[in-house]
Structure formats: structure tokens, C-alpha cells
Amino acid sequence: MEIYIDDMLVKSQQAGDHIQYLSDSFQILYKFNMKLNPEKCAFGVSSVLKKQSQFEWIEECHQALKNLKSYLSNPPLLAKPKDREKLLIYLAVLEVAVSAVLVREDRGKKSPIYYVSKTLLDAETRYPHLEKLALTLIMASRKLRPYFQYHHISVVAAYPLCNILHKQVLLARLAKWAIELSEYDITYQPRTATKSQVLADFVADLRSCMVTEAKKELQVFNESNPGTWTLFTDGSSNVKGAGLRIVLIPHTGETIRQAIKCHSITNNEAEYEVVIVGLELARELGIEQIPRDENVEADVLANLASAAEVTIEENSSVIHLFHLALDQDKNEVNFNNLTWDWRNEIVNFLQYRILPEDKKKAQALRQKAARYCLDQGNLYRKMFGGPLARCLEPSQMEYMMREVHEGHCGNHAGGRSLVKTLIRARYYWPKMEEEAENFVAKYDKCQKYGNNMHRLVELLHPVVAL
């Protein structure tokens, strides 16, 4: 028997003598009225150092023990970032947890700075996988806020996380996350091959079983654009007249056919005319250009419209065009001045991630751009509790104010009412209130037919006689 501070160990050289030794030990304990803790008692335990007949120490076991010793003796050490250094962040998403690692890169070698992780709540486990990536980034920004505030952070991901956070129509949580992340200097770059051992758990953003569903979500995200329509146009001319044909296919898959018959013009004029008419019909919609060899349906229907006798098919109609856009007395050219306005810096940031060199201006631009989105080249402002408002250029502002103020439904309202009407009509530009007040104040008809103002132009000055 061996006695330690608060433990006793009863040993025997032969297995058959062990029961007798235990009996003698219990008699001694009973004689001196000593108590034992039954939860800590163990009987029949063999020595771990004794070689068992069924155990075999092979070369693989020796190599595994050697690798374990090497890993425990050389653990990955956390690095310290340098002043204003660019840092990388890798994201990983599992079924019930998300994690991220902040990394610094020095001469091609990547060293970890900090690891963070989070167990997903029950509702968060049902988020789409792409939204889980955004949740991982927002979790890392909250836990590593000092690093995000002081350093430039580059998010390395295989999926377009930037496009997800700046989507045209966002859920409430995604919009909140986008505004929260706009505080930091964050850029996004595609993922490349990861060879660092410290990033072994971050080789991929998602588990292999989640990649298929994530690709489906990404496909729906890229293709579900309600403003994309396809326009087929073709024109033909013969001795009996000219025919124009337009086939418009909306995103829902239906087919809208329109045949146009006009007086005799050349084939080139017919081609130009049908494009102009088609663009007028598809204004404000996305148009995809189709090659001539794929434009078979519109080609056949244009020849149909140019024939003497036209057979009207189902879901199509033939109309007569009396005034052409190419008429000599109506040849007007519309053009837009390519000038720099308030929208350009926001568009450049959302589309090309271009930021000013000044740190304060760059941070202000990121915060401002979080409230805007791009859709087919048009800039829209995300309004609180309402639809998206299209951002207007300086040349369009006065025209829209005049149309709303004195148009068919205009009531010559005041400045604040004019601004609310413009927002309800889904238009926006900065300083709307100031410009609307100046527009109403300078409007000639409002001054001519408005109520006479008897208020003095300046305050009265009391005069006291001494």
C-alpha cells in the first residue's frame, strides 16, 4: 500500500493476491474508523505501463505520436499587426456555427491574428447560406471592432459578398448589416488557393455538402432581376410597303408580338425605325441584344407585316405607322451631357469600388453608398418604409419639379408638399427641400395669382421720443 496526501493505492504483484490485499486494507480502515469516498474508488485497474498481450506498437503508431509531439511543441502563434497594415479575413460556415480568422500577410506568409466563432441560434440556422456568410462577417466586425476601425480589411471569399450586401432589394437584416459595415474600410477580393497550415479550417467558405445549395442561391440571385426584358426587332421593305416587327419577352416568359406597317422606305431605314420604336416601347427596361442569326421569329414576322394581306396571329397585332422617326421635318437628336454630378462617386464605388484617397472622405462615401444601389446602370436611393427612388441628374431636377408642380395633376403646392410628392413619385436627389423652396418662391404664376402678402419686408423698429 502506498499513501499519498489524500489518496491510497493498493498494489499486488500477482493478480490472484489482489483481493486478499484489498481485504486487509478494508480491515485496517474499519479498525481506525476511516471513511472513503465511493465516487473516487476504483478497483481492478491495471498499470498503464504494463505491456498487454493484445496491444501492438507498430510504425504508424510511432509516427502518429511523433506528429502529435511536433504539433504540441510548435503551436501556431498569434501575430501582431503593424500600424495601418492591410489585414485579410477568411470566413467559414458550418451547419450550426460560423467562424472567422483575421490574418496578416508578410512576404507571402500568412500569420493568424485572432480567431472568432459563434454558435448559430435556431432561427439563424435556417438562413440562406449566402446570408450566413454575411452574418459571419458582421459577427467578426463586432468582436474585432478595434481591428476593423484601425486597419483596412480585405474580405477573402469565393462568393460575391459585396453584391449580396448591396443588392437592390434587401431584407431588413441585410440592409442593417450593410449600413453597419459601411463604417469600416472594407474591400472584397476573390479567394485563391490556400496553402497555409494555420488556415486549414478556412480552405472553403462552406462545407462540401452546402456548396450545391449555395450555388443555387447564387444562381437565383444573379438571374432573378425583374427589370430584364429581351427585345427582338427586325424590319423589311418591298414594293408593297415596309414592315416592322417587335417581339418583347418579359422576365416571366410570355411573348408580346407587335407588327407595324408603314409606307415604302428602304431596308436600312426600316431597320433603324424598328429599333427606335422598340426602344421606345422598352424604355426604362433592360434590353439584351440578340444576334441576327438568332432573331428568326422577328425576321419572319417583319416579312409578314410588309405583305399586302396580313394574317393576324394569336397574341399579335398589326398597326400602321404614319409618322417615322426618320422624317426630315422631325429629325431631332437627343443627347445627354456627360458631366460630373453628385451620382458619379457613388456609382464608381458601387460598381468599381473606387474610393477617395482621403481617409475621412472615403469613410463618408462608404457610409453614404450603403443607402444606394445600382440596377442596370441606374442609381436608386433606398427610402425608409417606401419603394426605391431613382436618383436624378442636375438636368432632370428642374424638369421633374415643373412637371409635378404645374403638370396635369399639379396643384401648385408649396415646397414641402412638392418634396413629398416627388418622393412618392420615386424620385430623389440631395438638397431636395432647399431647391423645391427656391423653385416655388421663384415660380412666376404662383407669385402672380397667389394671395397678396401684407406682411412687412422687415421688422418694425420702435422709435421713442425723448
C-alpha positions as CSV (number, residue, x, y, z in Angstrom):
1,M,0.0,0.0,0.0
2,E,1.2,3.5,-1.0
3,I,-0.1,6.6,0.8
4,Y,-0.3,10.0,-0.8
5,I,-1.6,13.3,0.6
6,D,-5.3,12.3,0.2
7,D,-5.1,9.1,-1.8
8,M,-4.2,5.5,-1.1
9,L,-3.0,2.9,-3.7
10,V,-3.2,-0.8,-3.1
11,K,-0.9,-2.8,-5.4
12,S,-0.2,-6.5,-5.9
13,Q,2.4,-8.3,-7.9
14,Q,0.1,-11.2,-8.7
15,A,-3.5,-10.8,-9.9
16,G,-4.7,-13.6,-7.6
17,D,-3.3,-11.8,-4.4
18,H,-5.1,-8.5,-5.2
19,I,-8.4,-9.5,-3.4
20,Q,-6.6,-10.5,-0.3
21,Y,-4.6,-7.2,-0.2
22,L,-7.9,-5.3,-0.6
23,S,-9.5,-7.3,2.3
24,D,-6.6,-6.5,4.6
25,S,-6.8,-2.8,3.7
26,F,-10.5,-2.6,4.4
27,Q,-9.9,-4.2,7.9
28,I,-7.3,-1.6,8.7
29,L,-9.7,1.2,7.6
30,Y,-12.5,-0.3,9.7
31,K,-10.3,-0.7,12.8
32,F,-9.3,3.0,12.8
33,N,-12.8,4.2,11.7
34,M,-11.7,5.8,8.4
35,K,-14.2,6.8,5.7
36,L,-13.8,6.5,1.9
37,N,-15.4,8.4,-1.0
38,P,-17.1,5.8,-3.1
39,E,-17.3,8.1,-6.1
40,K,-13.5,8.2,-6.2
41,C,-12.8,4.5,-5.5
42,A,-11.6,2.3,-8.4
43,F,-10.9,-1.4,-8.3
44,G,-9.1,-3.8,-10.6
45,V,-7.1,-1.1,-12.5
46,S,-4.1,-2.4,-14.4
47,S,-1.0,-0.5,-14.8
48,V,-0.8,1.6,-18.0
49,L,2.9,0.9,-18.2
50,K,2.5,-2.8,-18.3
51,K,2.6,-4.3,-21.8
52,Q,-0.5,-6.1,-22.8
53,S,-0.5,-9.1,-24.9
54,Q,-3.2,-7.8,-27.3
55,F,-1.5,-4.4,-27.8
56,E,0.8,-4.0,-30.7
57,W,3.0,-0.9,-31.2
58,I,3.5,-0.5,-34.9
59,E,5.3,2.1,-37.1
60,E,2.1,4.0,-37.8
61,C,1.5,4.4,-34.0
62,H,5.1,5.7,-33.6
63,Q,4.7,8.2,-36.4
64,A,1.3,9.4,-35.0
65,L,2.9,10.0,-31.6
66,K,5.8,11.8,-33.2
67,N,3.4,14.1,-35.2
68,L,1.4,14.8,-32.0
69,K,4.6,15.8,-30.1
70,S,5.7,18.0,-33.0
71,Y,2.3,19.8,-33.2
72,L,2.1,20.3,-29.4
73,S,5.7,21.6,-29.3
74,N,5.1,24.1,-32.2
75,P,1.6,25.6,-31.8
76,P,0.6,28.4,-34.2
77,L,1.4,31.7,-32.6
78,L,-0.8,34.7,-33.0
79,A,0.9,37.5,-34.8
80,K,0.8,41.2,-34.1
81,P,-0.3,43.6,-36.9
82,K,1.7,46.6,-37.9
83,D,0.5,50.1,-37.9
84,R,-2.3,50.7,-40.5
85,E,-1.4,47.4,-42.1
86,K,-3.9,45.8,-44.6
87,L,-5.4,42.6,-43.0
88,L,-7.2,39.7,-44.5
89,I,-10.2,37.9,-43.1
90,Y,-11.3,34.4,-44.0
91,L,-14.8,33.1,-43.3
92,A,-16.1,29.6,-42.7
93,V,-19.7,28.5,-42.4
94,L,-21.0,25.2,-40.9
95,E,-24.4,23.9,-40.3
96,V,-24.7,25.1,-36.7
97,A,-21.7,27.5,-36.3
98,V,-19.7,30.2,-38.1
99,S,-16.1,31.2,-37.6
100,A,-13.6,33.7,-39.0
101,V,-9.9,34.3,-38.8
102,L,-8.0,37.6,-39.1
103,V,-4.7,37.2,-40.9
104,R,-1.7,39.4,-41.8
105,E,0.4,38.6,-44.8
106,D,4.1,39.3,-44.8
107,R,6.2,38.3,-47.8
108,G,3.7,35.6,-48.9
109,K,3.5,34.1,-45.4
110,K,0.1,34.3,-43.6
111,S,0.0,34.5,-39.9
112,P,-3.2,34.5,-37.8
113,I,-4.0,37.4,-35.6
114,Y,-7.3,36.4,-34.0
115,Y,-9.9,33.6,-34.3
116,V,-13.6,34.2,-33.6
117,S,-16.6,31.9,-33.8
118,K,-20.3,31.9,-33.0
119,T,-22.9,29.2,-32.4
120,L,-25.9,29.9,-34.5
121,L,-29.3,30.3,-33.0
122,D,-32.2,28.2,-34.1
123,A,-33.5,30.8,-36.4
124,E,-30.1,31.6,-37.8
125,T,-29.5,28.0,-38.8
126,R,-32.3,28.5,-41.4
127,Y,-30.8,31.5,-43.0
128,P,-29.7,31.0,-46.7
129,H,-26.0,30.0,-46.9
130,L,-25.0,33.3,-48.6
131,E,-26.7,35.2,-45.8
132,K,-24.7,33.1,-43.3
133,L,-21.5,34.4,-44.9
134,A,-22.7,38.0,-44.3
135,L,-23.6,37.0,-40.7
136,T,-20.1,35.7,-40.2
137,L,-18.6,39.0,-41.4
138,I,-20.9,41.1,-39.2
139,M,-20.0,38.8,-36.2
140,A,-16.3,39.3,-36.8
141,S,-16.7,43.1,-37.2
142,R,-18.5,43.2,-33.8
143,K,-16.0,41.0,-31.9
144,L,-12.9,42.5,-33.6
145,R,-14.1,46.1,-33.8
146,P,-10.7,47.7,-32.8
147,Y,-9.0,45.9,-35.8
148,F,-11.8,46.9,-38.2
149,Q,-11.6,50.5,-37.1
150,Y,-7.9,50.9,-37.3
151,H,-6.9,48.7,-40.3
152,H,-8.0,48.2,-43.9
153,I,-9.8,44.9,-44.0
154,S,-9.9,42.7,-47.1
155,V,-12.6,40.0,-47.1
156,V,-11.5,36.9,-49.0
157,A,-14.5,34.9,-50.2
158,A,-15.4,32.7,-53.1
159,Y,-18.9,34.2,-53.3
160,P,-19.8,37.8,-54.3
161,L,-20.4,39.0,-50.7
162,C,-20.3,42.6,-51.8
163,N,-23.1,42.2,-54.3
164,I,-25.2,40.4,-51.7
165,L,-24.9,43.3,-49.2
166,H,-25.6,45.9,-51.9
167,K,-28.5,44.1,-53.6
168,Q,-31.3,46.3,-55.0
169,V,-34.0,44.8,-52.7
170,L,-32.7,43.7,-49.3
171,L,-34.2,42.1,-46.3
172,A,-34.3,44.1,-43.2
173,R,-31.4,42.3,-41.6
174,L,-29.2,42.6,-44.7
175,A,-29.9,46.3,-45.0
176,K,-29.0,46.8,-41.4
177,W,-25.8,44.8,-41.8
178,A,-24.8,46.8,-44.9
179,I,-25.2,50.1,-43.1
180,E,-23.3,48.8,-40.1
181,L,-20.4,47.6,-42.2
182,S,-20.2,50.9,-44.1
183,E,-18.4,52.4,-41.1
184,Y,-15.3,50.4,-41.8
185,D,-12.7,50.4,-44.6
186,I,-13.6,47.0,-46.2
187,T,-12.9,45.7,-49.6
188,Y,-13.7,42.3,-51.1
189,Q,-11.4,40.0,-53.2
190,P,-11.9,36.5,-54.6
191,R,-10.5,33.5,-52.9
192,T,-7.3,31.8,-54.3
193,A,-5.5,28.7,-53.3
194,T,-4.8,28.5,-49.5
195,K,-1.5,26.7,-48.6
196,S,-1.0,28.0,-45.1
197,Q,-1.4,25.4,-42.4
198,V,-3.0,27.9,-40.0
199,L,-5.8,28.4,-42.5
200,A,-6.5,24.7,-42.9
201,D,-10.1,25.1,-41.5
202,F,-10.8,28.0,-43.8
203,V,-9.9,26.4,-47.1
204,A,-13.5,26.8,-48.3
205,D,-16.3,29.2,-47.2
206,L,-18.8,26.5,-47.0
207,R,-18.9,22.8,-46.3
208,S,-18.9,20.5,-49.3
209,C,-22.5,19.4,-48.6
210,M,-23.6,23.1,-48.6
211,V,-21.9,24.1,-51.8
212,T,-24.7,22.8,-54.1
213,E,-27.4,24.8,-52.3
214,A,-25.2,27.9,-52.2
215,K,-24.7,27.7,-56.0
216,K,-28.5,27.5,-56.5
217,E,-28.9,30.6,-54.2
218,L,-26.3,32.4,-56.2
219,Q,-27.9,31.5,-59.5
220,V,-31.3,32.8,-58.3
221,F,-29.5,35.9,-57.0
222,N,-27.9,36.6,-60.4
223,E,-30.9,35.8,-62.6
224,S,-33.9,37.0,-60.6
225,N,-33.9,40.5,-62.0
226,P,-37.4,41.7,-62.5
227,G,-36.3,44.5,-64.9
228,T,-34.6,42.3,-67.6
229,W,-36.6,42.0,-70.8
230,T,-35.5,40.7,-74.1
231,L,-36.3,42.7,-77.3
232,F,-36.2,41.2,-80.8
233,T,-36.5,43.7,-83.7
234,D,-36.4,43.3,-87.5
235,G,-37.6,45.4,-90.5
236,S,-38.1,44.6,-94.1
237,S,-39.2,46.5,-97.2
238,N,-40.7,45.5,-100.6
239,V,-42.8,47.0,-103.4
240,K,-46.0,46.7,-101.3
241,G,-44.6,48.6,-98.3
242,A,-42.4,48.3,-95.3
243,G,-43.0,46.1,-92.3
244,L,-41.6,46.3,-88.8
245,R,-41.8,43.5,-86.2
246,I,-41.1,43.7,-82.5
247,V,-41.1,40.7,-80.2
248,L,-40.8,41.6,-76.5
249,I,-40.2,38.8,-73.9
250,P,-40.5,39.8,-70.3
251,H,-38.8,38.1,-67.4
252,T,-42.0,36.0,-66.7
253,G,-41.6,34.2,-70.1
254,E,-44.6,35.4,-72.0
255,T,-44.2,36.7,-75.6
256,I,-45.5,40.1,-76.7
257,R,-45.6,40.4,-80.5
258,Q,-46.2,43.7,-82.4
259,A,-46.3,44.1,-86.2
260,I,-46.1,47.6,-87.7
261,K,-46.9,48.5,-91.3
262,C,-45.7,51.8,-92.8
263,H,-45.2,53.4,-96.2
264,S,-42.4,52.4,-98.5
265,I,-38.9,53.0,-97.1
266,T,-35.6,51.4,-97.7
267,N,-34.4,48.4,-95.8
268,N,-31.8,50.4,-93.8
269,E,-34.5,52.9,-92.8
270,A,-36.8,50.1,-91.8
271,E,-34.0,48.6,-89.6
272,Y,-33.4,52.0,-87.9
273,E,-37.1,52.7,-87.5
274,V,-37.9,49.4,-85.8
275,V,-35.0,49.8,-83.3
276,I,-36.3,53.3,-82.4
277,V,-39.8,52.1,-81.9
278,G,-38.7,49.0,-80.0
279,L,-36.6,51.2,-77.7
280,E,-39.5,53.5,-77.1
281,L,-41.6,50.5,-76.1
282,A,-38.9,49.1,-73.8
283,R,-37.9,52.3,-72.2
284,E,-36.8,52.0,-68.6
285,L,-36.4,48.2,-69.1
286,G,-33.3,46.1,-69.6
287,I,-32.7,45.1,-73.2
288,E,-30.5,42.2,-74.3
289,Q,-29.1,42.4,-77.8
290,I,-29.7,39.3,-79.9
291,P,-27.5,38.3,-82.9
292,R,-29.1,38.3,-86.3
293,D,-28.9,34.6,-86.8
294,E,-30.9,34.0,-83.6
295,N,-33.6,36.6,-84.5
296,V,-35.6,34.2,-86.6
297,E,-39.1,34.9,-85.3
298,A,-38.9,38.7,-85.7
299,D,-37.4,38.3,-89.2
300,V,-40.4,36.2,-90.3
301,L,-43.0,38.4,-88.7
302,A,-41.4,41.5,-90.3
303,N,-41.9,40.0,-93.7
304,L,-45.4,39.2,-92.7
305,A,-46.1,42.8,-91.9
306,S,-44.7,44.0,-95.2
307,A,-47.0,41.7,-97.2
308,A,-50.1,43.1,-98.9
309,E,-52.5,40.9,-96.9
310,V,-51.7,40.4,-93.3
311,T,-53.0,37.5,-91.3
312,I,-53.2,38.4,-87.6
313,E,-51.9,35.6,-85.4
314,E,-52.9,34.9,-81.8
315,N,-51.3,37.3,-79.2
316,S,-50.1,39.6,-82.0
317,S,-51.4,42.6,-83.9
318,V,-50.6,44.8,-86.9
319,I,-50.7,48.6,-86.7
320,H,-49.9,51.3,-89.2
321,L,-47.1,53.8,-88.7
322,F,-47.9,57.2,-90.3
323,H,-45.0,59.3,-88.9
324,L,-41.5,57.9,-89.0
325,A,-38.7,58.9,-86.6
326,L,-36.5,59.5,-89.7
327,D,-38.8,62.0,-91.3
328,Q,-37.0,65.1,-92.5
329,D,-39.2,67.5,-90.6
330,K,-38.9,65.7,-87.3
331,N,-35.2,64.7,-87.2
332,E,-34.3,65.6,-83.7
333,V,-31.3,64.3,-81.9
334,N,-31.5,63.7,-78.1
335,F,-28.3,63.6,-76.2
336,N,-27.1,63.7,-72.6
337,N,-24.2,65.8,-71.5
338,L,-21.6,63.6,-69.8
339,T,-20.9,65.9,-66.9
340,W,-19.7,65.1,-63.4
341,D,-22.6,65.2,-60.9
342,W,-23.3,64.1,-57.4
343,R,-24.1,60.5,-58.5
344,N,-20.7,59.7,-60.1
345,E,-18.7,59.0,-57.0
346,I,-21.4,56.7,-55.6
347,V,-21.7,54.8,-58.8
348,N,-17.9,54.4,-59.1
349,F,-17.8,53.0,-55.6
350,L,-20.7,50.6,-56.0
351,Q,-19.5,49.4,-59.4
352,Y,-15.7,49.6,-59.3
353,R,-15.0,50.1,-55.5
354,I,-13.2,53.3,-56.2
355,L,-12.6,55.4,-53.0
356,P,-11.0,58.9,-52.5
357,E,-7.5,59.0,-51.2
358,D,-8.5,61.0,-48.1
359,K,-9.5,58.6,-45.3
360,K,-12.3,60.7,-43.9
361,K,-13.8,61.2,-47.4
362,A,-13.5,57.5,-48.1
363,Q,-15.3,56.6,-44.9
364,A,-18.1,59.1,-45.5
365,L,-18.5,57.7,-49.0
366,R,-18.8,54.2,-47.7
367,Q,-21.5,55.2,-45.2
368,K,-23.4,57.1,-47.9
369,A,-23.2,54.4,-50.5
370,A,-24.8,51.9,-48.1
371,R,-28.1,53.7,-48.7
372,Y,-27.9,53.4,-52.5
373,C,-28.0,50.5,-55.0
374,L,-27.4,50.1,-58.8
375,D,-29.9,48.5,-61.1
376,Q,-29.0,48.2,-64.8
377,G,-26.8,51.3,-64.7
378,N,-29.4,53.5,-62.8
379,L,-28.7,54.7,-59.3
380,Y,-31.5,54.3,-56.7
381,R,-31.9,55.5,-53.2
382,K,-33.3,53.2,-50.5
383,M,-36.1,55.1,-48.9
384,F,-37.3,54.4,-45.4
385,G,-40.6,52.5,-45.5
386,G,-41.1,53.0,-49.2
387,P,-40.0,51.9,-52.7
388,L,-36.7,52.7,-54.2
389,A,-36.4,56.2,-55.5
390,R,-34.5,56.9,-58.7
391,C,-31.7,59.4,-58.4
392,L,-31.8,62.3,-60.9
393,E,-29.1,64.2,-62.6
394,P,-29.0,68.0,-62.4
395,S,-30.5,68.5,-65.8
396,Q,-33.6,66.5,-64.8
397,M,-34.3,68.1,-61.4
398,E,-36.0,71.3,-62.6
399,Y,-37.9,69.4,-65.3
400,M,-39.4,67.0,-62.7
401,M,-40.2,69.8,-60.3
402,R,-42.0,71.7,-63.0
403,E,-44.0,68.6,-64.1
404,V,-45.1,67.8,-60.6
405,H,-45.8,71.4,-59.7
406,E,-47.7,72.5,-62.8
407,G,-48.4,69.3,-64.7
408,H,-51.8,67.7,-65.4
409,C,-52.2,66.7,-61.7
410,G,-50.2,69.6,-60.3
411,N,-51.8,71.8,-57.7
412,H,-49.0,74.4,-57.4
413,A,-48.2,73.1,-53.9
414,G,-45.6,74.6,-51.6
415,G,-42.0,73.5,-51.1
416,R,-42.5,70.8,-48.5
417,S,-45.6,69.3,-50.2
418,L,-43.7,69.3,-53.5
419,V,-40.8,67.3,-52.0
420,K,-43.2,64.7,-50.6
421,T,-44.9,64.4,-53.9
422,L,-41.6,63.8,-55.7
423,I,-40.6,61.1,-53.2
424,R,-44.0,59.4,-53.6
425,A,-43.3,59.5,-57.4
426,R,-40.0,57.7,-56.6
427,Y,-37.5,60.4,-57.4
428,Y,-34.7,61.7,-55.2
429,W,-31.6,64.0,-55.3
430,P,-29.7,65.8,-52.5
431,K,-31.0,69.1,-51.2
432,M,-34.5,68.5,-52.5
433,E,-36.0,70.6,-49.8
434,E,-33.8,73.7,-50.5
435,E,-34.3,73.5,-54.2
436,A,-38.0,72.9,-54.0
437,E,-38.4,76.0,-51.8
438,N,-36.4,78.1,-54.2
439,F,-38.4,76.8,-57.2
440,V,-41.7,77.6,-55.6
441,A,-40.6,81.0,-54.4
442,K,-39.4,82.0,-57.9
443,Y,-42.3,80.5,-59.8
444,D,-44.0,83.3,-61.8
445,K,-47.6,82.0,-61.8
446,C,-47.6,81.3,-58.1
447,Q,-46.5,84.9,-57.4
448,K,-48.9,86.4,-60.0
449,Y,-52.1,84.6,-58.9
450,G,-51.3,83.9,-55.3
451,N,-52.7,85.7,-52.3
452,N,-51.3,89.1,-51.6
453,M,-48.9,89.2,-48.8
454,H,-49.4,92.1,-46.4
455,R,-46.5,91.2,-44.2
456,L,-43.8,93.8,-43.9
457,V,-40.5,93.0,-45.6
458,E,-38.7,93.8,-42.3
459,L,-39.4,94.1,-38.6
460,L,-40.7,97.3,-37.2
461,H,-38.3,99.5,-35.4
462,P,-39.8,101.3,-32.3
463,V,-39.0,105.0,-32.1
464,V,-39.0,106.6,-28.7
465,A,-39.3,110.4,-28.4
466,L,-37.2,112.0,-25.7
